C-alpha cells in the first residue's frame, strides 16, 4: 500500500493512502465495537422502560422519548461509520477551530437569550427547534486541543511554562463558562481528563498537586454561590438524612438497586420509575437498570464500559506517534470518567451530579459526542493495526 504524502499533523504516523472500506472494517477492534453496540442496545431498552409512563403523562404518547432516542442512536451509528473513514490526522487540523467554536457557543449560551434553562441550569443553546448542549462539545474539543498541543510541543510538554500553565489556562477559561451554567459534573470530567493527559505527557506530579490545591478556592466559591451543591455533598455522607429533600435522588436510587436484587424485577417491571426515581431515562438510568436487570445487569453495563475504556487505552499504548496516542488516550479517559461518575452517583459512591451515562442515557447532545469519541477510538484501532501490518512492529514513539 502507498503512504499518504504531505501530512500536516504534528508527529503523525504516515498512513496508507489507499485504505479501502474493507481495510477499515478488518482493522476495527471487535471487542470495542461490541461493547459500544451492547451499550447502545441496552440504552434503547432502558430509555423506553424508564420514560414510557412519564412520556404518556406529559406528551400523551408512551413512545415520545423512545422515538427521539432511536433517532439519536441512528445518528450516532451514522457518525461512528463516518468518523471511521476519517483519518486521525484530520482532527489535529481542526483542533483550534473546534476549540474556538466551543468557546463562542458557551459564551452565547451563558450571556444571551439564546441560552435555554431547565432544572435551574442554563446548559442548552436554543436556535429555533434546534437544541444543543455546548458543554458537551467543549468536553470533546478540549481533548482534541490537548492532543494536538501536547504532541506539537513534544519535550516542552513536560515543562511548567510551556506544557502545564498554558493548557491549564486555556481549559480553565472554558470551564469558567461551564460552571456559570452551572454544570459542575461536566467541569469535573474536563479537569480530570486534563490532569490525566498532562500526567501521561510527562508533567511533574508536583504541578498537578499544585493545580488541585489551587482549584480548592474555586470550589469553595462555587459552593457559596450555589448552596444546593454544598447540600448535596452533605447528603453524600448521610444519604438517609434528607430522603425527601436534597437526598431524594440518591435515596430513591439506592431503593431501586436494593429492590432489584441479583437478577432484577424484569425489563419494564421496575417500580421506582413510577414518579419515584427522578430522571429515570437520563441521569439516573443506571439505577433503573439495576432494579430491572439486577446486580448482573448492572455489572454487565459496568464491564462493557471497563472493556471499552481498557481497549481504548490499549490501542493508545500501541500507537507509535504522539498525536494519535494522546487523542485516543484522552477520549477513552473522558468516556470512562463520565461513566464512572454517573454510575458512582447512582450507587451513592459520589455526590449527585447531572451527568448522562455515555451511549446509554437519553440526551442527543451527549449521544452525538459519545459517538464521535467511539468512532475515533475505532478509527485509532484501525490505523494502529494497519500501520503495523504495513511496517511490521513500527517505530518507537516519536
N, C-alpha and C positions, 0 to 999 in steps of 0.2 A: 504493500500500500504506500502511496505517496504521502509525504508530510505537507501540512498546510504551511504556506510561506507567509511571512510578514505579520506574525502575531505581535500585537502591541501590548498585551497584558504583561505585567511585571512577573518575572520568574515563572513563566507559564511553560509547561512542557509542550513540545511540538506534537500536535495530534495528526493522525492520518487525514488527508483531505478528502478521501473517497469513502468515508464511513457510510455504509448503507443502513437502511432501517433494520435489516437483518442483523448487521453487526451490533447495532444498538440493543436490539432485543436479546441477542445472545449474551451480551455483557452485563445486563441488568442483574443486580443482586436479588436472587429469587426470594431469600428469606426476608429481606427488607420489603419487597413488593407484596409478599403475602401478609406481612404484619399490617401494612398500610391498608390493604384490601379488607382484612378482618376488622380493623377499627372502623372503616367506613361502613361496613355492613352492620356491625353491632350498633353503630351510631344511628342508623336509619330505624332500626327496631326500637332502640331506647328513646329516641325523639318522639316517635309516634305513641309509644306506650305512656311516656311522661306528659305529653301535651294534648292528648285526644280530648279529655274532659274539659280542660281549660279552653281549648280552641272551640269546642262546641258551645260553651257558655258565652265566650267573648265575641265569636265571629259566626256562630250558627253552623259551623262545619267542623267535625272532628278531625278532618284531614288538612285543616288550614296550615298548620306548621309543617306537617309531613310533606305536602306538595312543594312548599318553599325549600324545605331541606333537601328533598330529592333533586330539585333544580340546582341547588348549590353543590350537591355531590356530583351531578353530571358535569357542571362547570369545572369542578375540581379534577375530575378524571381527564377532561379535555386539556386542562392546564398541565397536568402531570405528563401526558403524552406530548404536548407541545414543548415543554421545557426539556424533555428527554432528547429532543432534536436540536437543542440549543447548546453550543459549546460552552464550557465553563468560562473560557476567556472573555466571552461577551459580557458577563456580569461584572467583570473588572472595568470594562469601558463605561458602564452606566452607574458606577458606584457613587460618584459625586452628584450627577443629576438626580439620581433617586433619593439621595440624602437631602438635597435641596427641596425637592418636591414634597418630601415628608415634612420638612420644617415649615414650608409655606402652608400646607394643609392643616398642620397643628395650630399654627397662628390663627388661621381663618376660623377654625373650629372654636377656639377659646375666646377670640376677641370680636367676632362678628355675629350677626343674627343668623348666619348660615349654620351655626352650631345648634344641634338638636339635643335637648335634655331628656333623660329618662332615669328614673330611680335616683334622682338627686345628682346625677353626673352628666356633664356636657361632653360626651365622648363621640358623638356622631356628627358627621358633616352631611347636611340635608340640602340637596340640589334637586328641586322638583320631586319626583318619586324615587330618585336615587339616594341611598343612604349608606354611608360607609364610615368605618372607624379608622381615622388616620393613625392612631396609636399602633394599630396592627401593622400598617405599612412601615411606620417608624422602627418598630421592632425588627422587621426584616431588613430594612435599608441599613440599619446600624451594623448588622453582621457583614453585609456586602462592603460597606465602607471600611470597617476594621480589617477585613481580609485583604482588601486592596492596599490599604495604607501600611499595614504591618509587613506585607510581602514586599512592597516597594522600598521600605526603609531597611530591610534586612537586619544587619547587626545593630543599627541605630535604634531598632525597636526595643532593645534592652535598656536603653538609657532613660534617665528621668526627663530630660529636656526635650528629647525628640520622640521617644517611644511611649512614655507614660503620660506626661502632662497634656500634650495636645489631644490625645484620644479621649482622656477623661473629660477635658474641657468641652470638646465638641459634643460628646454624648450627653453631658450634663445639661447643655443648652436645650437639647430635645426633651430630656427628662423633666426639665422645669415646666414645660408646657403640658406634658403628660400628667404631672402632679397637679397642675392647675385645674384639670378637668373635674374632679380629681380621679386618678387611676393609679393607686399605689401598687396593685398587682403587676400591671404591665411594667411599671418603673422598676420593680424588683427583678423581673425577668431580664430587662435590658441591662441593668447594672450587674447582675450575676453573670450574664453572658459576657459582658465586657471584662469582668475580672478573670474569668476562666481563659478567655482568648489572650489577654495580656500575660497571664501566667504561662501559657503554652509558648508565647512569643519570647519568653525569657526574662520578663520583668521581675525585678527583685521582690521577694516576699515582703520586705520592709515597706516598699512603696504601696503595696496592696493593703497592708495593715494600716498604713497612714491614711489611705483613702477611706477605709472603713471607719476609722475614728473620725475623720472629717465629715462623714455623712451623718454622724450621730446628731449634731445640732440641727441639721436639716430635717431629720426625722422628728425631733422634738418640736420644731416649729410647725411641722405638718400636723402633729397630734394636737397642738394648741389650736390651730385654725379649724381642724376637723375632729371635734370631740368624739364622734361616733367611732373613729379609728382607735382611739385610746380605750373606749369601752369594749371594743372587740378584742383587744389584747387582754383586758381584764377577764373577759368571759373565757378566753382561751385557757387560762389557768384554772378556771372553775366553771365548766360548761353548764352545770346544773344550777348555778347561782341566779340566773335570769332566764329561765326557759321560755318566757313569754315576751321578752324584750330583746336585748342585744344578742342573747344567746339562743334565740329561737331557731335560726338556721342550722347551727351545728347540733343543737339538741334533737331536732327532727331528723337530721341526717344520721345521727347515731341510732335513733329509734329504727330507722329504715334498715341499717346494717344489722342491728340486733335481731330484728324480726325475720330477716332473710335466712339466717342460719347457714348451714353448709351448702344446701342445694337451691335455696330460694323458694319463692312463692309461685314461680312460673311467670313467663313473659306475659305481661298485661295484668297479672294478678296482684300487683302491689297496691297497698292502701295509702301510703304516705303521699302519693301524687294527688290524692283527692283533697286538695286545699290545705294540706298539712305541710308538705315539703315545698319551700319556695324555689322557684326557677328549676323545676324537675327536668326540664329539657335543655337547660343551658349550664349554669354554673354548678348545680348540684346533680347533674345527670349521673355521676358515678354512684351516688347514694341510691338512686333508683335502680341502677344495675345491680348493686349489692343486695337490695331487697328482693328483686325478681329473679336474679340468677344466682344469688347466694355467694358464699365465700369463693367457690370455684369459678364462678362467672367473673367476680371482681378480680381474682388472681389472674384469670386469662387476659383481661384487659391490661392489667399491670405488666404481665410478662410480654405482651405484644409491644408495649412501649419500651420495655427494657431491651428486647431483642432489636427493635427498630433503631434505638439510640446506639446500642453497642455495635451493631453492624455498621452504622454510620461512622462511628469513631474508629472502627477497624479499617474501613476504607480510607479514612483520613490519614491514619498512620502509615498506610502503604503508598500514598501518593508521593511522587518524587520531587515535587516543587511546592513552593511556599503558598502561592495564592490558592490553588485548589485545596491544599491541605487546610489552611485557615478557614476557607469558605465552608468546606464540608464539616469540619470540627465545630465551627460556630453555629451552623444551622442545626446539627444534631444535638448540640448542647442546649440551644434555645428551646427546641421542641421538648427535650427531656425535662428541663427546668420547669416549663409551664405545666407539663403533665404532672410532674411531681407535686407542684404547688396545689393544683386543682384537686388531686386525689388526697393530698395531705390535709387540705381543708375539710374534705368530706368525712375523713375519719378522725378529725379533731387533733391532728398532729401539728397543724399550723393555724394561726389566726385567720379569720374569714377574710377572703379577698375575692373580688369579682373577676374571675378568670374562667374562660371556657376550657374544655378538655379537647385538645387538638384532634381533628378528624372525626370526633365523636359528637360534640355538642352542636346544638342549633346555633347558627351565627354565620352569616355569609361572609363577613369580612375575615373572621378567623379561619373559615374553611378555605378561602382563596389563598391566604398567606401560608396556611399549613400545606396546601397543595403545591405552592411554589417551592417550599422547603423540601418536601418529599421528592418532587421532580428533580431538583438539583442534586439531592443525595443519590437518587437512582442514576442520574447522568454521571455523577462522580464515580460510581461503581463501574459504569460502562467504560469511561475514559481510563480508569485505572487498569482494568483487565485488558483493554485493547492496546494500551500503551506498552504494557509488559509483554503481551504476546508478540508485538512488533519489534521490541527491543530486548527481549529476554527479561532479566530481573530489573533492568532500568538503572539509571544513575543514582547516586546519593542525592539527598536533599540539597537544592541549590538556591 
